[in-house]
Amino acid sequence: MSTAFKVLVGTLIGAAAGIVTGVLIAPASGKETREKLSDKTDDLLESVKDLLSKHEEEVKKKSAGK
């Protein structure tokens, strides 16, 4: 794994932890909190898919260049 990829993964983990912490400490009902967590999780998963797709393209380009 490249250093850039490790930094990216670390950043995503930090962002996820921050989002979860923010949602959990915000004053809201249980139902609202679950909905917010679900929405934020969906957003985060979409971001991870996009980043992994970009990383996959870079790997394919590097592999094709050899």
JOURPE-V412748 format. One record per residue. N is the residue number from 0. RES is the residue in one small letter. PHI is phi in whole degrees, 0 to 359 (NA if undefined). Layout:
BEGIN
N:RES:PHI  N:RES:PHI
END
This chain:
BEGIN
0:m:NA  1:s:282  2:t:297  3:a:299  4:f:294  5:k:296  6:v:296  7:l:299  8:v:297  9:g:298  10:t:296  11:l:296  12:i:296  13:g:297  14:a:296  15:a:297  16:a:296  17:g:295  18:i:296  19:v:298  20:t:298  21:g:298  22:v:291  23:l:289  24:i:269  25:a:288  26:p:287  27:a:203  28:s:287  29:g:300  30:k:296  31:e:298  32:t:297  33:r:297  34:e:295  35:k:297  36:l:299  37:s:297  38:d:297  39:k:294  40:t:296  41:d:299  42:d:298  43:l:295  44:l:298  45:e:296  46:s:296  47:v:296  48:k:300  49:d:297  50:l:294  51:l:294  52:s:297  53:k:297  54:h:296  55:e:298  56:e:298  57:e:297  58:v:296  59:k:296  60:k:297  61:k:293  62:s:292  63:a:289  64:g:284  65:k:278
END
